[in-house]
Amino acid sequence: MTTIFVHDNYKTQTIHCSDGSQGVMKVSEESSAPYYNFKFYSHEHPGFWVDQDQFHDGENVTVKDIQSDDQFQLKFV
């Protein structure tokens, strides 16, 4: 499982992971609720998004990719 360290200020930001990889989390407002789109600079991890209900400290996210399943945990700093 890879931990993603993210600020809980609900703004677009650079993210850092426990395995040393980095990326960006963009906040997008579609309709009435925001969603959080995670993209990684390297191709080590697939990108994914979570909605407002899933964006909280300790949330576990499983992303099914073509080759494998990646597991992430959001950690607010």
N, CA, C and O atoms as a Tinker XYZ file with bonds, in Angstrom:
   308  protein
     1  N      0.852000   -1.176000    0.000000    73     2
     2  CA     0.000000    0.000000    0.000000    64     1     3
     3  C      0.896000    1.238000    0.000000    63     2     4     5
     4  O      1.879000    1.308000    0.738000    81     3
     5  N      0.547000    2.195000   -0.824000    73     3     6
     6  CA     1.284000    3.451000   -0.920000    64     5     7
     7  C      0.494000    4.544000   -0.210000    63     6     8     9
     8  O     -0.693000    4.730000   -0.477000    81     7
     9  N      1.144000    5.258000    0.682000    73     7    10
    10  CA     0.508000    6.368000    1.372000    64     9    11
    11  C      0.728000    7.647000    0.564000    63    10    12    13
    12  O      1.847000    7.943000    0.146000    81    11
    13  N     -0.345000    8.396000    0.353000    73    11    14
    14  CA    -0.274000    9.682000   -0.337000    64    13    15
    15  C     -0.437000   10.771000    0.709000    63    14    16    17
    16  O     -1.452000   10.840000    1.402000    81    15
    17  N      0.577000   11.620000    0.814000    73    15    18
    18  CA     0.536000   12.720000    1.783000    64    17    19
    19  C     -0.046000   13.944000    1.093000    63    18    20    21
    20  O      0.489000   14.418000    0.090000    81    19
    21  N     -1.146000   14.452000    1.639000    73    19    22
    22  CA    -1.883000   15.541000    0.995000    64    21    23
    23  C     -2.371000   16.517000    2.072000    63    22    24    25
    24  O     -2.722000   16.112000    3.180000    81    23
    25  N     -2.386000   17.795000    1.730000    73    23    26
    26  CA    -2.946000   18.804000    2.631000    64    25    27
    27  C     -4.461000   18.804000    2.490000    63    26    28    29
    28  O     -4.984000   18.651000    1.387000    81    27
    29  N     -5.159000   18.973000    3.587000    73    27    30
    30  CA    -6.630000   18.953000    3.549000    64    29    31
    31  C     -7.225000   20.332000    3.351000    63    30    32    33
    32  O     -8.287000   20.639000    3.892000    81    31
    33  N     -6.532000   21.180000    2.561000    73    31    34
    34  CA    -7.031000   22.532000    2.330000    64    33    35
    35  C     -7.903000   22.625000    1.077000    63    34    36    37
    36  O     -8.309000   23.719000    0.685000    81    35
    37  N     -8.192000   21.487000    0.449000    73    35    38
    38  CA    -9.105000   21.411000   -0.692000    64    37    39
    39  C     -8.663000   22.286000   -1.867000    63    38    40    41
    40  O     -9.496000   22.865000   -2.564000    81    39
    41  N     -7.340000   22.379000   -2.081000    73    39    42
    42  CA    -6.783000   23.147000   -3.192000    64    41    43
    43  C     -5.884000   22.255000   -4.030000    63    42    44    45
    44  O     -5.327000   21.278000   -3.529000    81    43
    45  N     -5.741000   22.592000   -5.312000    73    43    46
    46  CA    -4.816000   21.897000   -6.193000    64    45    47
    47  C     -3.415000   21.995000   -5.603000    63    46    48    49
    48  O     -2.999000   23.068000   -5.165000    81    47
    49  N     -2.671000   20.863000   -5.588000    73    47    50
    50  CA    -1.374000   20.841000   -4.908000    64    49    51
    51  C     -0.507000   19.697000   -5.404000    63    50    52    53
    52  O     -0.995000   18.743000   -6.009000    81    51
    53  N      0.791000   19.810000   -5.136000    73    51    54
    54  CA     1.738000   18.729000   -5.373000    64    53    55
    55  C      1.582000   17.718000   -4.247000    63    54    56    57
    56  O      1.429000   18.087000   -3.083000    81    55
    57  N      1.623000   16.438000   -4.607000    73    55    58
    58  CA     1.507000   15.383000   -3.609000    64    57    59
    59  C      2.799000   14.575000   -3.558000    63    58    60    61
    60  O      3.523000   14.481000   -4.549000    81    59
    61  N      3.079000   13.998000   -2.402000    73    59    62
    62  CA     4.246000   13.154000   -2.192000    64    61    63
    63  C      3.754000   11.814000   -1.651000    63    62    64    65
    64  O      2.790000   11.753000   -0.888000    81    63
    65  N      4.431000   10.745000   -2.059000    73    63    66
    66  CA     4.022000    9.402000   -1.653000    64    65    67
    67  C      5.096000    8.728000   -0.809000    63    66    68    69
    68  O      6.265000    9.113000   -0.836000    81    67
    69  N      4.679000    7.724000   -0.067000    73    67    70
    70  CA     5.589000    7.002000    0.813000    64    69    71
    71  C      6.682000    6.262000    0.053000    63    70    72    73
    72  O      7.726000    5.958000    0.629000    81    71
    73  N      6.468000    5.967000   -1.224000    73    71    74
    74  CA     7.482000    5.270000   -2.019000    64    73    75
    75  C      8.414000    6.234000   -2.756000    63    74    76    77
    76  O      9.226000    5.805000   -3.575000    81    75
    77  N      8.301000    7.533000   -2.468000    73    75    78
    78  CA     9.166000    8.532000   -3.080000    64    77    79
    79  C      8.620000    9.148000   -4.355000    63    78    80    81
    80  O      9.193000   10.117000   -4.852000    81    79
    81  N      7.537000    8.624000   -4.900000    73    79    82
    82  CA     6.962000    9.195000   -6.115000    64    81    83
    83  C      6.199000   10.476000   -5.789000    63    82    84    85
    84  O      5.827000   10.719000   -4.641000    81    83
    85  N      5.974000   11.285000   -6.815000    73    83    86
    86  CA     5.260000   12.553000   -6.653000    64    85    87
    87  C      4.215000   12.694000   -7.748000    63    86    88    89
    88  O      4.216000   11.966000   -8.740000    81    87
    89  N      3.341000   13.637000   -7.539000    73    87    90
    90  CA     2.314000   13.900000   -8.524000    64    89    91
    91  C      1.573000   15.172000   -8.173000    63    90    92    93
    92  O      2.078000   16.023000   -7.441000    81    91
    93  N      0.375000   15.286000   -8.702000    73    91    94
    94  CA    -0.447000   16.457000   -8.450000    64    93    95
    95  C     -1.879000   16.011000   -8.166000    63    94    96    97
    96  O     -2.382000   15.060000   -8.764000    81    95
    97  N     -2.516000   16.716000   -7.249000    73    95    98
    98  CA    -3.927000   16.516000   -6.988000    64    97    99
    99  C     -4.641000   17.789000   -7.423000    63    98   100   101
   100  O     -4.382000   18.871000   -6.897000    81    99
   101  N     -5.545000   17.646000   -8.392000    73    99   102
   102  CA    -6.308000   18.791000   -8.871000    64   101   103
   103  C     -7.729000   18.693000   -8.343000    63   102   104   105
   104  O     -8.357000   17.636000   -8.392000    81   103
   105  N     -8.220000   19.812000   -7.839000    73   103   106
   106  CA    -9.590000   19.873000   -7.346000    64   105   107
   107  C    -10.459000   20.400000   -8.478000    63   106   108   109
   108  O    -10.199000   21.472000   -9.025000    81   107
   109  N    -11.486000   19.644000   -8.823000    73   107   110
   110  CA   -12.400000   20.031000   -9.892000    64   109   111
   111  C    -13.803000   20.129000   -9.334000    63   110   112   113
   112  O    -14.243000   19.259000   -8.583000    81   111
   113  N    -14.492000   21.168000   -9.693000    73   111   114
   114  CA   -15.882000   21.334000   -9.255000    64   113   115
   115  C    -16.792000   21.015000  -10.428000    63   114   116   117
   116  O    -16.939000   21.812000  -11.355000    81   115
   117  N    -17.390000   19.855000  -10.375000    73   115   118
   118  CA   -18.378000   19.450000  -11.364000    64   117   119
   119  C    -19.727000   19.409000  -10.655000    63   118   120   121
   120  O    -19.851000   18.839000   -9.572000    81   119
   121  N    -20.688000   19.989000  -11.244000    73   119   122
   122  CA   -22.033000   20.087000  -10.669000    64   121   123
   123  C    -21.967000   20.699000   -9.274000    63   122   124   125
   124  O    -21.448000   21.805000   -9.120000    81   123
   125  N    -22.477000   20.016000   -8.261000    73   123   126
   126  CA   -22.564000   20.638000   -6.938000    64   125   127
   127  C    -21.468000   20.205000   -5.967000    63   126   128   129
   128  O    -21.305000   20.833000   -4.922000    81   127
   129  N    -20.715000   19.154000   -6.280000    73   127   130
   130  CA   -19.713000   18.651000   -5.331000    64   129   131
   131  C    -18.344000   18.542000   -6.008000    63   130   132   133
   132  O    -18.255000   18.159000   -7.174000    81   131
   133  N    -17.287000   18.878000   -5.280000    73   131   134
   134  CA   -15.942000   18.759000   -5.857000    64   133   135
   135  C    -15.480000   17.305000   -5.928000    63   134   136   137
   136  O    -15.950000   16.450000   -5.176000    81   135
   137  N    -14.558000   17.046000   -6.841000    73   135   138
   138  CA   -13.864000   15.773000   -6.824000    64   137   139
   139  C    -12.375000   16.033000   -6.962000    63   138   140   141
   140  O    -11.959000   17.096000   -7.422000    81   139
   141  N    -11.577000   15.054000   -6.559000    73   139   142
   142  CA   -10.135000   15.208000   -6.409000    64   141   143
   143  C     -9.447000   14.229000   -7.340000    63   142   144   145
   144  O     -9.550000   13.014000   -7.167000    81   143
   145  N     -8.744000   14.765000   -8.328000    73   143   146
   146  CA    -8.118000   13.983000   -9.383000    64   145   147
   147  C     -6.626000   13.850000   -9.095000    63   146   148   149
   148  O     -5.918000   14.855000   -9.042000    81   147
   149  N     -6.141000   12.623000   -8.908000    73   147   150
   150  CA    -4.745000   12.346000   -8.590000    64   149   151
   151  C     -4.023000   11.845000   -9.838000    63   150   152   153
   152  O     -4.453000   10.869000  -10.453000    81   151
   153  N     -2.929000   12.508000  -10.216000    73   151   154
   154  CA    -2.073000   12.099000  -11.338000    64   153   155
   155  C     -0.644000   12.044000  -10.830000    63   154   156   157
   156  O     -0.237000   12.857000  -10.000000    81   155
   157  N      0.113000   11.083000  -11.331000    73   155   158
   158  CA     1.490000   10.893000  -10.881000    64   157   159
   159  C      2.452000   11.242000  -12.002000    63   158   160   161
   160  O      2.182000   10.960000  -13.170000    81   159
   161  N      3.593000   11.864000  -11.643000    73   159   162
   162  CA     4.571000   12.300000  -12.630000    64   161   163
   163  C      5.215000   11.125000  -13.342000    63   162   164   165
   164  O      5.438000   11.188000  -14.551000    81   163
   165  N      5.514000   10.070000  -12.633000    73   163   166
   166  CA     6.086000    8.876000  -13.256000    64   165   167
   167  C      4.929000    7.944000  -13.620000    63   166   168   169
   168  O      3.768000    8.234000  -13.331000    81   167
   169  N      5.252000    6.864000  -14.236000    73   167   170
   170  CA     4.205000    5.904000  -14.598000    64   169   171
   171  C      4.152000    4.735000  -13.620000    63   170   172   173
   172  O      3.694000    3.645000  -13.964000    81   171
   173  N      4.627000    4.975000  -12.394000    73   171   174
   174  CA     4.606000    3.916000  -11.382000    64   173   175
   175  C      3.192000    3.596000  -10.916000    63   174   176   177
   176  O      2.891000    2.452000  -10.575000    81   175
   177  N      2.327000    4.605000  -10.901000    73   175   178
   178  CA     0.972000    4.435000  -10.380000    64   177   179
   179  C     -0.036000    4.967000  -11.398000    63   178   180   181
   180  O      0.240000    5.936000  -12.106000    81   179
   181  N     -1.199000    4.331000  -11.466000    73   179   182
   182  CA    -2.264000    4.865000  -12.323000    64   181   183
   183  C     -2.929000    6.065000  -11.659000    63   182   184   185
   184  O     -2.983000    6.145000  -10.431000    81   183
   185  N     -3.423000    6.978000  -12.445000    73   183   186
   186  CA    -4.185000    8.101000  -11.908000    64   185   187
   187  C     -5.562000    7.628000  -11.456000    63   186   188   189
   188  O     -6.047000    6.587000  -11.898000    81   187
   189  N     -6.179000    8.398000  -10.579000    73   187   190
   190  CA    -7.518000    8.071000  -10.098000    64   189   191
   191  C     -8.167000    9.326000   -9.532000    63   190   192   193
   192  O     -7.508000   10.354000   -9.373000    81   191
   193  N     -9.441000    9.242000   -9.231000    73   191   194
   194  CA   -10.133000   10.362000   -8.591000    64   193   195
   195  C    -11.008000    9.819000   -7.466000    63   194   196   197
   196  O    -11.432000    8.663000   -7.472000    81   195
   197  N    -11.257000   10.699000   -6.502000    73   195   198
   198  CA   -12.198000   10.408000   -5.423000    64   197   199
   199  C    -13.170000   11.572000   -5.313000    63   198   200   201
   200  O    -12.856000   12.701000   -5.690000    81   199
   201  N    -14.353000   11.279000   -4.793000    73   199   202
   202  CA   -15.328000   12.355000   -4.613000    64   201   203
   203  C    -15.211000   12.929000   -3.200000    63   202   204   205
   204  O    -14.361000   12.514000   -2.412000    81   203
   205  N    -16.057000   13.862000   -2.909000    73   203   206
   206  CA   -16.013000   14.568000   -1.621000    64   205   207
   207  C    -16.198000   13.621000   -0.435000    63   206   208   209
   208  O    -15.587000   13.825000    0.613000    81   207
   209  N    -17.025000   12.600000   -0.584000    73   207   210
   210  CA   -17.273000   11.655000    0.506000    64   209   211
   211  C    -16.064000   10.763000    0.792000    63   210   212   213
   212  O    -15.920000   10.263000    1.908000    81   211
   213  N    -15.196000   10.558000   -0.201000    73   211   214
   214  CA   -14.029000    9.695000   -0.039000    64   213   215
   215  C    -12.773000   10.465000    0.360000    63   214   216   217
   216  O    -11.767000    9.849000    0.711000    81   215
   217  N    -12.806000   11.791000    0.314000    73   215   218
   218  CA   -11.623000   12.597000    0.596000    64   217   219
   219  C    -11.537000   12.894000    2.085000    63   218   220   221
   220  O    -11.979000   13.943000    2.552000    81   219
   221  N    -10.950000   11.936000    2.832000    73   219   222
   222  CA   -10.719000   12.157000    4.256000    64   221   223
   223  C     -9.506000   11.357000    4.707000    63   222   224   225
   224  O     -9.100000   10.395000    4.054000    81   223
   225  N     -8.934000   11.768000    5.834000    73   223   226
   226  CA    -7.728000   11.156000    6.374000    64   225   227
   227  C     -7.950000    9.666000    6.639000    63   226   228   229
   228  O     -8.932000    9.276000    7.270000    81   227
   229  N     -7.027000    8.844000    6.150000    73   227   230
   230  CA    -7.102000    7.409000    6.372000    64   229   231
   231  C     -7.892000    6.647000    5.336000    63   230   232   233
   232  O     -7.992000    5.423000    5.424000    81   231
   233  N     -8.460000    7.332000    4.351000    73   231   234
   234  CA    -9.250000    6.663000    3.311000    64   233   235
   235  C     -8.365000    5.716000    2.503000    63   234   236   237
   236  O     -7.291000    6.108000    2.046000    81   235
   237  N     -8.807000    4.483000    2.328000    73   235   238
   238  CA    -8.120000    3.505000    1.491000    64   237   239
   239  C     -8.792000    3.458000    0.131000    63   238   240   241
   240  O    -10.016000    3.366000    0.037000    81   239
   241  N     -7.987000    3.522000   -0.925000    73   239   242
   242  CA    -8.489000    3.523000   -2.293000    64   241   243
   243  C     -7.787000    2.402000   -3.055000    63   242   244   245
   244  O     -6.559000    2.316000   -3.043000    81   243
   245  N     -8.561000    1.547000   -3.715000    73   243   246
   246  CA    -8.005000    0.508000   -4.575000    64   245   247
   247  C     -8.283000    0.896000   -6.018000    63   246   248   249
   248  O     -9.425000    1.150000   -6.402000    81   247
   249  N     -7.206000    0.937000   -6.819000    73   247   250
   250  CA    -7.316000    1.307000   -8.234000    64   249   251
   251  C     -6.981000    0.070000   -9.061000    63   250   252   253
   252  O     -5.876000   -0.467000   -8.978000    81   251
   253  N     -7.937000   -0.369000   -9.849000    73   251   254
   254  CA    -7.721000   -1.537000  -10.708000    64   253   255
   255  C     -7.114000   -1.059000  -12.025000    63   254   256   257
   256  O     -7.708000   -0.263000  -12.752000    81   255
   257  N     -5.914000   -1.569000  -12.311000    73   255   258
   258  CA    -5.178000   -1.221000  -13.522000    64   257   259
   259  C     -5.135000   -2.463000  -14.414000    63   258   260   261
   260  O     -5.534000   -3.550000  -13.995000    81   259
   261  N     -4.662000   -2.299000  -15.612000    73   259   262
   262  CA    -4.584000   -3.416000  -16.552000    64   261   263
   263  C     -3.686000   -4.528000  -16.008000    63   262   264   265
   264  O     -4.015000   -5.709000  -16.130000    81   263
   265  N     -2.549000   -4.151000  -15.408000    73   263   266
   266  CA    -1.586000   -5.139000  -14.956000    64   265   267
   267  C     -1.788000   -5.588000  -13.511000    63   266   268   269
   268  O     -1.447000   -6.719000  -13.165000    81   267
   269  N     -2.332000   -4.727000  -12.673000    73   267   270
   270  CA    -2.470000   -5.081000  -11.257000    64   269   271
   271  C     -3.439000   -4.132000  -10.561000    63   270   272   273
   272  O     -3.985000   -3.211000  -11.170000    81   271
   273  N     -3.635000   -4.379000   -9.282000    73   271   274
   274  CA    -4.420000   -3.483000   -8.442000    64   273   275
   275  C     -3.457000   -2.700000   -7.560000    63   274   276   277
   276  O     -2.593000   -3.294000   -6.915000    81   275
   277  N     -3.590000   -1.380000   -7.522000    73   275   278
   278  CA    -2.780000   -0.539000   -6.640000    64   277   279
   279  C     -3.650000   -0.099000   -5.471000    63   278   280   281
   280  O     -4.823000    0.236000   -5.639000    81   279
   281  N     -3.054000   -0.107000   -4.288000    73   279   282
   282  CA    -3.765000    0.340000   -3.098000    64   281   283
   283  C     -3.082000    1.583000   -2.553000    63   282   284   285
   284  O     -1.859000    1.641000   -2.431000    81   283
   285  N     -3.900000    2.576000   -2.229000    73   283   286
   286  CA    -3.428000    3.850000   -1.707000    64   285   287
   287  C     -4.150000    4.152000   -0.404000    63   286   288   289
   288  O     -5.270000    3.697000   -0.168000    81   287
   289  N     -3.476000    4.932000    0.436000    73   287   290
   290  CA    -4.118000    5.475000    1.634000    64   289   291
   291  C     -3.841000    6.975000    1.659000    63   290   292   293
   292  O     -2.696000    7.400000    1.508000    81   291
   293  N     -4.883000    7.771000    1.847000    73   291   294
   294  CA    -4.735000    9.208000    1.955000    64   293   295
   295  C     -4.337000    9.571000    3.381000    63   294   296   297
   296  O     -4.967000    9.121000    4.338000    81   295
   297  N     -3.311000   10.371000    3.521000    73   295   298
   298  CA    -2.851000   10.815000    4.840000    64   297   299
   299  C     -2.766000   12.327000    4.820000    63   298   300   301
   300  O     -1.952000   12.890000    4.088000    81   299
   301  N     -3.599000   12.998000    5.615000    73   299   302
   302  CA    -3.574000   14.449000    5.693000    64   301   303
   303  C     -2.396000   14.917000    6.532000    63   302   304   305
   304  O     -2.122000   14.366000    7.598000    81   303
   305  N     -1.709000   15.931000    6.045000    73   303   306
   306  CA    -0.570000   16.513000    6.762000    64   305   307
   307  C     -0.822000   17.971000    7.035000    63   306   308
   308  O      0.021000   18.642000    7.631000    81   307
